Amino acid sequence: MNNNNKNGPKLKLSTYRQLLERKAEEVRGSMSAQKAAQVVARLDVPSDEGDLSQQHHEEWIFLNRNSLDMKLLREISDALRRLENGTYGVCPECEAPISTKRLDAVPWARYCVTCQERISDALRRLENGTYGVCPECEAPISTKRLDAVPWARYCVTCQERIADRVAHGEEVDEYQEA
């Protein structure tokens, strides 16, 4: 294993490895077969609609929690793989080091805070149907631009106008600079 990170400061890699491995065990424990058996071993014929509703709700919670736990396990596994590859602690989007403060809080973090916020914002816009539409001129953002910068909020024309305003000392919304 390489203890020098390609683009970042020397990180306490063995500490992060231990944190990741411990968290993976904790998550696996929460997904135990015993808990699954408890959900499945309920009354086959609930006594009334209230019991049936409660049973369905508990099953839904169990399945959703397991889905979230599986996602977290994949993220932890990916982080362990990055440790092995020597890319742990480096944001794949901007190639800047991920702060140790962020890694201490979320050892499986793939992106730096700035890139994570941009990606999360793009996902929110995708969910609410505004992804790919420039909020300044309401025109579609070109596929070429979105392929190059998937979190782009503005079309090239509006982005250039915003950059010009910033260059002339005007304060703009934090997202307008991206």
Phi, psi and omega per residue, in radians:
M1 nan 2.443 -3.139
N2 -1.573 2.120 -3.134
N3 -1.517 -0.163 3.066
N4 -1.686 2.204 3.128
N5 -1.412 2.441 -3.040
K6 -0.966 -0.865 -3.037
N7 -2.063 -0.026 -3.027
G8 -2.046 3.101 3.089
P9 -1.178 2.838 3.064
K10 -1.059 2.063 -3.139
L11 -1.731 2.731 3.068
K12 -1.392 1.293 -2.995
L13 -1.049 -0.699 -3.126
S14 -1.147 -0.589 3.094
T15 -1.169 -0.770 3.121
Y16 -1.128 -0.684 3.103
R17 -1.033 -0.807 3.138
Q18 -1.094 -0.754 3.108
L19 -1.056 -0.776 -3.132
L20 -1.137 -0.778 -3.138
E21 -1.125 -0.708 3.102
R22 -1.106 -0.759 -3.141
K23 -1.131 -0.685 3.112
A24 -1.076 -0.754 3.108
E25 -1.113 -0.726 3.121
E26 -1.058 -0.773 -3.127
V27 -1.176 -0.771 3.099
R28 -1.026 -0.681 3.119
G29 -1.110 -0.627 -3.137
S30 -1.271 -0.283 3.137
M31 -1.773 0.354 -2.992
S32 -1.035 2.707 3.108
A33 -1.091 -0.551 3.135
Q34 -1.063 -0.752 3.124
K35 -1.154 -0.678 3.090
A36 -1.099 -0.727 -3.140
A37 -1.099 -0.641 3.121
Q38 -1.106 -0.684 3.139
V39 -1.201 -0.735 -3.071
V40 -1.335 -0.506 -3.010
A41 -1.426 0.253 3.131
R42 -1.271 3.078 3.104
L43 -0.967 2.283 3.092
D44 -1.209 -0.571 -3.133
V45 -2.105 1.690 3.123
P46 -1.055 2.625 -3.054
S47 -1.266 -0.467 3.101
D48 -2.700 3.124 -3.100
E49 -1.128 -0.563 3.100
G50 -1.103 -0.768 3.090
D51 -1.104 -0.729 3.140
L52 -1.100 -0.764 3.126
S53 -1.086 -0.777 3.126
Q54 -1.078 -0.749 -3.136
Q55 -1.090 -0.790 3.138
H56 -1.119 -0.701 3.127
H57 -1.095 -0.787 3.128
E58 -1.128 -0.677 3.089
E59 -1.130 -0.718 3.123
W60 -1.081 -0.794 3.118
I61 -1.064 -0.788 -3.135
F62 -1.032 -0.834 -3.111
L63 -1.147 -0.735 3.113
N64 -1.130 -0.728 3.130
R65 -1.102 -0.761 3.111
N66 -1.089 -0.632 3.114
S67 -1.120 -0.776 3.101
L68 -1.141 -0.695 3.119
D69 -1.120 -0.683 3.117
M70 -1.130 -0.711 3.099
K71 -1.072 -0.780 3.128
L72 -1.112 -0.718 3.102
L73 -1.060 -0.697 3.096
R74 -1.115 -0.725 3.133
E75 -1.127 -0.693 3.108
I76 -1.153 -0.760 3.119
S77 -1.071 -0.728 3.094
D78 -1.095 -0.705 3.132
A79 -1.129 -0.722 3.098
L80 -1.101 -0.664 3.097
R81 -1.133 -0.704 3.105
R82 -1.138 -0.611 3.061
L83 -1.043 -0.800 3.137
E84 -1.124 -0.651 -3.086
N85 -1.426 -0.160 -3.115
G86 1.402 0.282 -3.140
T87 -1.921 0.105 3.129
Y88 -1.117 2.361 3.093
G89 1.519 0.130 3.113
V90 -2.096 2.177 3.141
C91 -1.206 2.183 -3.133
P92 -1.247 -0.305 3.136
E93 -1.389 -0.918 -3.043
C94 -1.883 -0.117 3.141
E95 1.097 0.311 3.078
A96 -1.544 2.707 3.076
P97 -1.114 2.457 3.023
I98 -1.443 2.322 -3.059
S99 -1.068 2.542 3.100
T100 -1.119 -0.523 3.078
K101 -1.038 -0.772 3.121
R102 -1.177 -0.779 -3.131
L103 -1.157 -0.576 3.075
D104 -1.139 -0.648 -3.130
A105 -1.374 -0.717 -3.090
V106 -2.358 1.468 -3.043
P107 -1.065 -0.357 -3.135
W108 -1.613 0.130 -3.120
A109 -1.009 2.289 3.125
R110 -1.633 -0.588 -3.026
Y111 -2.021 2.701 2.992
C112 -1.186 2.903 -3.083
V113 -1.030 -0.784 -3.102
T114 -1.055 -0.851 -3.129
C115 -1.181 -0.677 3.114
Q116 -1.074 -0.730 3.110
E117 -1.113 -0.711 3.118
R118 -1.117 -0.756 -3.139
I119 -1.158 -0.776 3.124
S120 -1.079 -0.702 3.102
D121 -1.106 -0.743 3.124
A122 -1.098 -0.700 3.113
L123 -1.138 -0.691 3.080
R124 -1.074 -0.763 3.125
R125 -1.132 -0.618 3.088
L126 -1.117 -0.771 3.140
E127 -1.133 -0.644 -3.094
N128 -1.659 0.128 3.011
G129 1.445 0.222 -3.136
T130 -1.864 0.034 3.123
Y131 -1.139 2.352 3.087
G132 1.488 0.138 3.111
V133 -2.121 2.197 -3.133
C134 -1.253 2.163 -3.135
P135 -1.274 -0.289 3.125
E136 -1.345 -0.892 -3.047
C137 -1.969 -0.091 3.137
E138 1.102 0.321 3.079
A139 -1.545 2.713 3.066
P140 -1.145 2.497 3.041
I141 -1.464 2.354 -3.052
S142 -1.084 2.577 3.101
T143 -1.052 -0.656 3.131
K144 -1.041 -0.777 3.121
R145 -1.148 -0.766 -3.127
L146 -1.174 -0.560 3.059
D147 -1.152 -0.671 -3.125
A148 -1.361 -0.679 -3.091
V149 -2.359 1.464 -3.029
P150 -1.028 -0.385 -3.125
W151 -1.665 0.142 -3.099
A152 -0.977 2.286 3.102
R153 -1.667 -0.435 -2.993
Y154 -2.144 2.647 3.011
C155 -1.191 2.916 -3.083
V156 -1.066 -0.742 -3.112
T157 -1.057 -0.866 -3.133
C158 -1.177 -0.634 3.115
Q159 -1.096 -0.698 3.105
E160 -1.136 -0.709 3.087
R161 -1.066 -0.746 -3.140
I162 -1.125 -0.776 3.117
A163 -1.056 -0.672 3.117
D164 -1.147 -0.714 3.106
R165 -1.101 -0.726 3.124
V166 -1.118 -0.738 -3.138
A167 -1.078 -0.467 3.129
H168 -1.656 0.251 3.014
G169 1.501 0.089 3.131
E170 -1.354 2.427 3.084
E171 -1.426 2.391 3.131
V172 -2.256 2.853 3.067
D173 -0.988 2.494 -3.091
E174 -0.988 -0.573 -3.113
Y175 -1.329 -0.380 -3.109
Q176 -1.197 -0.404 -3.126
E177 -1.369 -0.310 -3.064
A178 -1.322 nan nan
